[in-house]
Amino acid sequence: MRALQALCTAVHNACVVTLVDRLVHKAEIVLIEGKSYRHKEAEERAAEKEKTRKANKKAKSTKERGAKDDSSLVHDSV
C-alpha cells in the first residue's frame, strides 16, 4: 500500500512539474514594479485589524478597571 501511495505521489509531482514547464516554456515574463493591489489590501486589512485589536484591548482594560472600582464599593455587613 505504501509503495502505491509513493508511486501516486511521484506521478502527481511529475505531472505538476510537466504542466508548469509547458506553461513557462513559451511564456513571456513581465516584470511589474510597484505594489500590487493584493499587497496594498493586505496592508489595509492588517492596519484595520491592529486598530480593532487596540480598541478591544483598551475596552477590556477599561472594563477591568471598572470592575475593580465597583468591587471597592461593596461592603460586608457582617
C-alpha positions in Angstrom: 0.0 0.0 0.0 2.8 2.4 0.9 4.5 1.7 -2.5 1.3 2.6 -4.3 1.0 5.8 -2.4 4.6 6.7 -3.1 4.1 5.9 -6.8 0.9 8.1 -6.9 2.7 11.0 -5.2 5.7 10.7 -7.7 3.4 10.6 -10.7 1.4 13.5 -9.4 4.5 15.6 -8.8 5.9 14.7 -12.2 2.6 15.8 -13.8 2.6 19.1 -12.0 6.2 19.8 -12.9 5.5 18.9 -16.6 2.4 21.2 -16.7 4.3 24.1 -15.2 7.2 23.5 -17.5 4.9 23.6 -20.5 3.3 26.8 -19.3 6.5 28.6 -18.6 8.4 27.3 -21.7 6.8 29.8 -24.2 5.6 32.3 -21.6 6.7 35.9 -21.6 8.0 37.1 -18.3 6.7 40.6 -17.5 8.4 42.4 -14.6 5.9 44.7 -12.8 7.3 47.2 -10.4 5.4 48.8 -7.6 3.0 47.5 -5.0 0.3 45.1 -6.1 -3.4 45.6 -5.2 -3.2 42.4 -3.1 -0.3 43.8 -1.1 -2.0 47.1 -0.6 -5.2 45.5 0.5 -3.3 43.2 2.8 -1.6 46.2 4.5 -5.0 47.9 4.8 -6.5 44.7 6.5 -3.6 44.5 8.8 -3.9 48.1 9.8 -7.7 47.7 10.4 -7.0 44.5 12.4 -4.4 46.3 14.6 -6.8 49.2 15.1 -9.6 46.8 16.2 -7.2 44.9 18.5 -6.1 48.1 20.2 -9.7 49.2 20.7 -10.6 45.8 22.2 -7.6 45.9 24.5 -8.5 49.4 25.6 -12.1 48.5 26.2 -11.1 45.4 28.1 -8.7 47.3 30.4 -11.4 50.0 31.0 -13.9 47.2 31.8 -11.4 45.6 34.2 -10.7 48.9 35.9 -14.4 49.5 36.3 -14.9 46.1 37.9 -12.1 46.8 40.4 -13.7 50.1 41.3 -17.1 48.5 41.7 -15.7 45.8 44.0 -14.3 48.5 46.3 -17.9 49.8 46.8 -19.2 46.5 48.1 -19.1 46.4 51.9 -19.5 43.4 54.1 -22.3 43.9 56.6 -21.2 41.1 58.9 
